[in-house]
């Protein structure tokens, strides 16, 4: 009797062990292509228009421009402003037919982007959160020197009734008074930024620190802190003008 009881218990333990092994089986890894597509569609669902961009080809750019100054950081088409869309079906086609492509988002229609040096951005983000200020989506763009940036996504400044009130993005990206806003680029109408997830030459990338689940704030609520952080950064690092990879239209 005792031996039968022992056999039963051992059998139960064996079945229990098998059940536990099945329960502990790790989940299959997430498909990177599906994860990328989901992130792009989340951006489009928030109303931000997208268009395909170049991608790395080794340490060079996939475009055919010899000596491209900003490889994998610019749109594919000169018609990117009219091509940009939030249409889900179109974005799915682009993502599936161009699996290596990066994407840009055209600014100034729904959102603007405050673009600052990475070190200054990290300091500003910490100060903003500590002060309880609402910060929207934030992305980090890797690179060397001034290419390493932090992108603060905000609501757009709006459409003024008077066309002369527009602040053109050529000035936003290359302010005439660098001492006043050192290293700060304000992308609004006529500009774009590279959208996460994106790959860059040299194993760098563009990725979300805070994704689109955070609402877009008024840019003016962030501007003072970002400007202060950029001024501090300018005191410790040499600033060089940004290189434009693509003509920006007005």
Secondary structure, 3 states (H helix, E strand, C coil): CHHHHHHHHHHHHHHHHHHHHHHCCCCCCCCHHHHHHHHHHHHHHCCCCEEEECCEECCEECCCCCCCCCCCCCECCCCHHHHCECCHHHHHHHHHHCCCCEEEEECCCCEEEEEEEHHHHHHHHHHHHHCCCCCCCEEEECCCHHHCEEEEEEECCCCCCCHHHCCCHHHHHCCCCCCCCCCCEEECCCCEEEECCEEEHHHEEEEEEECCCCCCECCHHHHHHHHHHHHHHHCCCCCCCCCCCCCCCC
